[in-house]
Amino acid sequence: MTRTAYEAQPRDQLLDGIAEEFLQHASHGRRLIAVEASTTADAERFADDLASALAARGQAVVRRSVDRVEEATLRAELVEPFRAGTLPGASADSVIVVDGQGLLDDGVRGIWHFSVWLTADGALPHSGASVIVDVTDDAAPSRFFYDYCALPPSVNRPGLR
């Protein structure tokens, strides 16, 4: 697998860039973003900051944190009410930013319009992510791009981890 790193940049600039990238691809409607990390604190803080960056761009943002939950529970208690507009704060044109564990697992990764994986120890997500960020230096994180075409075919196939 090939890894390409961008130079570290101030946290606010990185978050602004991620917010702009997301909005370029998903500018309207009810949109869902997942943020996962090996530590809950990293994911929660990054999700809060990303929600703020989106709000600064005029987006209506709903912010939630979840523990590791089963797919059915995640869908019933968060995703479906958000998509239906019945979750508090949801509107016809809003973004929900969710942090938690297991949000990028195979069974639920298709729920999200955009996903962020944070690493401080070099760990990669269990499946694909829209953005991978090394937060070892929290004030100046680095974004990484990985060439998943170089991975063997068994990666990301159900039952083969």
Short mmCIF file of the C-alpha atoms (twelve columns), coordinates in Angstrom:
data_MODEL
# 
_entry.id   MODEL 
# 
loop_
_atom_site.group_PDB 
_atom_site.id 
_atom_site.type_symbol 
_atom_site.label_atom_id 
_atom_site.label_alt_id 
_atom_site.label_comp_id 
_atom_site.label_asym_id 
_atom_site.label_seq_id 
_atom_site.Cartn_x 
_atom_site.Cartn_y 
_atom_site.Cartn_z 
_atom_site.pdbx_PDB_model_num 
ATOM 1   C CA . MET A 1   0.000   0.000   0.000  1 
ATOM 2   C CA . THR A 2   1.312   3.404   -0.921 1 
ATOM 3   C CA . ARG A 3   1.001   6.215   1.616  1 
ATOM 4   C CA . THR A 4   1.209   9.872   0.668  1 
ATOM 5   C CA . ALA A 5   1.317   12.474  3.425  1 
ATOM 6   C CA . TYR A 6   0.656   16.146  3.184  1 
ATOM 7   C CA . GLU A 7   2.636   18.504  5.349  1 
ATOM 8   C CA . ALA A 8   1.250   19.130  8.780  1 
ATOM 9   C CA . GLN A 9   -0.886  22.237  8.961  1 
ATOM 10  C CA . PRO A 10  -2.647  24.163  11.693 1 
ATOM 11  C CA . ARG A 11  -5.686  22.264  12.930 1 
ATOM 12  C CA . ASP A 12  -8.182  24.947  11.905 1 
ATOM 13  C CA . GLN A 13  -6.832  25.013  8.342  1 
ATOM 14  C CA . LEU A 14  -7.063  21.236  8.043  1 
ATOM 15  C CA . LEU A 15  -10.638 21.265  9.356  1 
ATOM 16  C CA . ASP A 16  -11.576 24.083  6.965  1 
ATOM 17  C CA . GLY A 17  -10.189 22.059  4.069  1 
ATOM 18  C CA . ILE A 18  -12.108 18.944  5.076  1 
ATOM 19  C CA . ALA A 19  -15.325 20.944  5.478  1 
ATOM 20  C CA . GLU A 20  -14.851 22.488  2.018  1 
ATOM 21  C CA . GLU A 21  -14.156 19.086  0.470  1 
ATOM 22  C CA . PHE A 22  -17.282 17.606  2.036  1 
ATOM 23  C CA . LEU A 23  -19.460 20.509  0.891  1 
ATOM 24  C CA . GLN A 24  -18.085 20.286  -2.626 1 
ATOM 25  C CA . HIS A 25  -19.391 16.721  -2.859 1 
ATOM 26  C CA . ALA A 26  -22.513 16.967  -0.683 1 
ATOM 27  C CA . SER A 27  -23.827 20.509  -0.603 1 
ATOM 28  C CA . HIS A 28  -27.552 19.986  0.031  1 
ATOM 29  C CA . GLY A 29  -30.045 17.720  1.731  1 
ATOM 30  C CA . ARG A 30  -29.722 15.694  4.894  1 
ATOM 31  C CA . ARG A 31  -26.103 14.538  4.976  1 
ATOM 32  C CA . LEU A 32  -24.283 12.231  7.388  1 
ATOM 33  C CA . ILE A 33  -20.640 12.340  8.507  1 
ATOM 34  C CA . ALA A 34  -18.900 9.740   10.705 1 
ATOM 35  C CA . VAL A 35  -15.749 10.448  12.722 1 
ATOM 36  C CA . GLU A 36  -13.909 7.523   14.276 1 
ATOM 37  C CA . ALA A 37  -10.571 7.206   16.057 1 
ATOM 38  C CA . SER A 38  -8.757  4.730   18.216 1 
ATOM 39  C CA . THR A 39  -9.560  7.004   21.172 1 
ATOM 40  C CA . THR A 40  -12.983 8.398   21.960 1 
ATOM 41  C CA . ALA A 41  -11.588 11.768  23.071 1 
ATOM 42  C CA . ASP A 42  -9.820  12.352  19.731 1 
ATOM 43  C CA . ALA A 43  -12.953 11.502  17.756 1 
ATOM 44  C CA . GLU A 44  -15.235 13.633  19.911 1 
ATOM 45  C CA . ARG A 45  -13.014 16.711  19.773 1 
ATOM 46  C CA . PHE A 46  -12.418 16.421  16.031 1 
ATOM 47  C CA . ALA A 47  -16.141 15.933  15.361 1 
ATOM 48  C CA . ASP A 48  -16.948 19.009  17.475 1 
ATOM 49  C CA . ASP A 49  -14.411 21.067  15.542 1 
ATOM 50  C CA . LEU A 50  -15.597 19.772  12.162 1 
ATOM 51  C CA . ALA A 51  -19.190 20.615  13.113 1 
ATOM 52  C CA . SER A 52  -18.035 24.142  13.984 1 
ATOM 53  C CA . ALA A 53  -16.217 24.476  10.642 1 
ATOM 54  C CA . LEU A 54  -19.380 23.402  8.818  1 
ATOM 55  C CA . ALA A 55  -21.557 25.779  10.853 1 
ATOM 56  C CA . ALA A 56  -19.156 28.628  9.995  1 
ATOM 57  C CA . ARG A 57  -19.994 27.884  6.351  1 
ATOM 58  C CA . GLY A 58  -23.699 28.377  6.974  1 
ATOM 59  C CA . GLN A 59  -24.599 24.720  7.450  1 
ATOM 60  C CA . ALA A 60  -27.249 23.615  9.933  1 
ATOM 61  C CA . VAL A 61  -25.372 21.013  11.981 1 
ATOM 62  C CA . VAL A 62  -26.641 18.317  14.328 1 
ATOM 63  C CA . ARG A 63  -23.943 16.830  16.554 1 
ATOM 64  C CA . ARG A 64  -24.094 13.420  18.242 1 
ATOM 65  C CA . SER A 65  -21.728 11.021  20.004 1 
ATOM 66  C CA . VAL A 66  -22.507 7.320   20.235 1 
ATOM 67  C CA . ASP A 67  -20.935 4.348   21.935 1 
ATOM 68  C CA . ARG A 68  -20.297 1.202   19.923 1 
ATOM 69  C CA . VAL A 69  -23.796 0.275   18.781 1 
ATOM 70  C CA . GLU A 70  -25.319 -2.386  16.571 1 
ATOM 71  C CA . GLU A 71  -26.313 -1.389  13.050 1 
ATOM 72  C CA . ALA A 72  -30.037 -1.768  13.747 1 
ATOM 73  C CA . THR A 73  -29.832 0.485   16.805 1 
ATOM 74  C CA . LEU A 74  -27.762 3.103   14.983 1 
ATOM 75  C CA . ARG A 75  -30.256 3.168   12.131 1 
ATOM 76  C CA . ALA A 76  -33.375 3.201   14.330 1 
ATOM 77  C CA . GLU A 77  -32.239 5.737   16.911 1 
ATOM 78  C CA . LEU A 78  -30.137 8.124   14.833 1 
ATOM 79  C CA . VAL A 79  -29.992 7.648   11.071 1 
ATOM 80  C CA . GLU A 80  -33.680 7.096   10.284 1 
ATOM 81  C CA . PRO A 81  -34.937 9.945   12.522 1 
ATOM 82  C CA . PHE A 82  -32.331 12.272  11.004 1 
ATOM 83  C CA . ARG A 83  -33.269 11.324  7.446  1 
ATOM 84  C CA . ALA A 84  -36.967 11.706  8.285  1 
ATOM 85  C CA . GLY A 85  -36.332 15.136  9.808  1 
ATOM 86  C CA . THR A 86  -37.696 14.086  13.206 1 
ATOM 87  C CA . LEU A 87  -34.363 14.110  15.064 1 
ATOM 88  C CA . PRO A 88  -34.098 17.354  17.063 1 
ATOM 89  C CA . GLY A 89  -32.173 19.926  15.026 1 
ATOM 90  C CA . ALA A 90  -32.594 18.106  11.709 1 
ATOM 91  C CA . SER A 91  -33.950 20.108  8.807  1 
ATOM 92  C CA . ALA A 92  -34.370 19.444  5.105  1 
ATOM 93  C CA . ASP A 93  -30.875 20.845  4.528  1 
ATOM 94  C CA . SER A 94  -28.662 19.819  7.454  1 
ATOM 95  C CA . VAL A 95  -25.581 17.802  8.337  1 
ATOM 96  C CA . ILE A 96  -25.229 15.360  11.202 1 
ATOM 97  C CA . VAL A 97  -21.702 14.803  12.502 1 
ATOM 98  C CA . VAL A 98  -21.440 11.617  14.561 1 
ATOM 99  C CA . ASP A 99  -18.450 10.291  16.470 1 
ATOM 100 C CA . GLY A 100 -18.151 6.860   17.999 1 
ATOM 101 C CA . GLN A 101 -16.609 3.428   17.746 1 
ATOM 102 C CA . GLY A 102 -17.419 1.045   14.915 1 
ATOM 103 C CA . LEU A 103 -18.903 3.711   12.642 1 
ATOM 104 C CA . LEU A 104 -16.638 2.635   9.790  1 
ATOM 105 C CA . ASP A 105 -17.212 -1.099  10.220 1 
ATOM 106 C CA . ASP A 106 -18.341 -2.993  7.136  1 
ATOM 107 C CA . GLY A 107 -21.993 -3.203  8.183  1 
ATOM 108 C CA . VAL A 108 -22.497 0.537   8.620  1 
ATOM 109 C CA . ARG A 109 -19.905 2.340   6.527  1 
ATOM 110 C CA . GLY A 110 -22.377 2.726   3.651  1 
ATOM 111 C CA . ILE A 111 -24.658 4.860   5.843  1 
ATOM 112 C CA . TRP A 112 -22.333 7.854   5.707  1 
ATOM 113 C CA . HIS A 113 -21.912 10.406  2.940  1 
ATOM 114 C CA . PHE A 114 -18.434 11.181  4.290  1 
ATOM 115 C CA . SER A 115 -16.173 9.615   6.911  1 
ATOM 116 C CA . VAL A 116 -13.056 10.598  8.838  1 
ATOM 117 C CA . TRP A 117 -10.564 8.240   10.470 1 
ATOM 118 C CA . LEU A 118 -8.134  9.710   13.001 1 
ATOM 119 C CA . THR A 119 -4.938  7.977   13.950 1 
ATOM 120 C CA . ALA A 120 -2.228  8.799   16.454 1 
ATOM 121 C CA . ASP A 121 -0.526  5.435   16.324 1 
ATOM 122 C CA . GLY A 122 -0.462  4.624   12.615 1 
ATOM 123 C CA . ALA A 123 -3.527  2.378   12.807 1 
ATOM 124 C CA . LEU A 124 -5.642  2.307   9.671  1 
ATOM 125 C CA . PRO A 125 -9.438  2.053   9.565  1 
ATOM 126 C CA . HIS A 126 -11.041 -1.372  9.265  1 
ATOM 127 C CA . SER A 127 -12.553 -0.242  5.977  1 
ATOM 128 C CA . GLY A 128 -12.339 2.755   3.684  1 
ATOM 129 C CA . ALA A 129 -12.604 6.327   4.921  1 
ATOM 130 C CA . SER A 130 -13.049 9.556   2.989  1 
ATOM 131 C CA . VAL A 131 -10.285 11.220  4.989  1 
ATOM 132 C CA . ILE A 132 -7.452  9.834   7.139  1 
ATOM 133 C CA . VAL A 133 -5.782  12.264  9.540  1 
ATOM 134 C CA . ASP A 134 -2.792  11.716  11.814 1 
ATOM 135 C CA . VAL A 135 -3.505  13.631  15.021 1 
ATOM 136 C CA . THR A 136 -0.264  12.734  16.791 1 
ATOM 137 C CA . ASP A 137 0.418   16.487  16.846 1 
ATOM 138 C CA . ASP A 138 -3.050  17.736  17.707 1 
ATOM 139 C CA . ALA A 139 -2.213  21.361  16.906 1 
ATOM 140 C CA . ALA A 140 -0.782  20.490  13.479 1 
ATOM 141 C CA . PRO A 141 -2.367  17.295  12.151 1 
ATOM 142 C CA . SER A 142 -1.384  15.691  8.841  1 
ATOM 143 C CA . ARG A 143 -3.695  14.265  6.227  1 
ATOM 144 C CA . PHE A 144 -2.768  10.997  4.548  1 
ATOM 145 C CA . PHE A 145 -3.833  9.378   1.303  1 
ATOM 146 C CA . TYR A 146 -3.461  5.649   0.816  1 
ATOM 147 C CA . ASP A 147 -3.524  3.793   -2.463 1 
ATOM 148 C CA . TYR A 148 -5.925  0.972   -1.669 1 
ATOM 149 C CA . CYS A 149 -5.498  -0.426  -5.183 1 
ATOM 150 C CA . ALA A 150 -2.227  -1.882  -3.933 1 
ATOM 151 C CA . LEU A 151 -3.993  -3.955  -1.262 1 
ATOM 152 C CA . PRO A 152 -4.587  -7.669  -1.840 1 
ATOM 153 C CA . PRO A 153 -8.140  -8.624  -2.919 1 
ATOM 154 C CA . SER A 154 -8.897  -10.211 0.472  1 
ATOM 155 C CA . VAL A 155 -8.906  -6.825  2.248  1 
ATOM 156 C CA . ASN A 156 -12.395 -5.499  3.068  1 
ATOM 157 C CA . ARG A 157 -14.094 -8.751  2.079  1 
ATOM 158 C CA . PRO A 158 -16.576 -9.961  4.709  1 
ATOM 159 C CA . GLY A 159 -14.978 -12.330 7.180  1 
ATOM 160 C CA . LEU A 160 -11.444 -11.559 6.037  1 
ATOM 161 C CA . ARG A 161 -9.684  -8.962  8.163  1 
# 
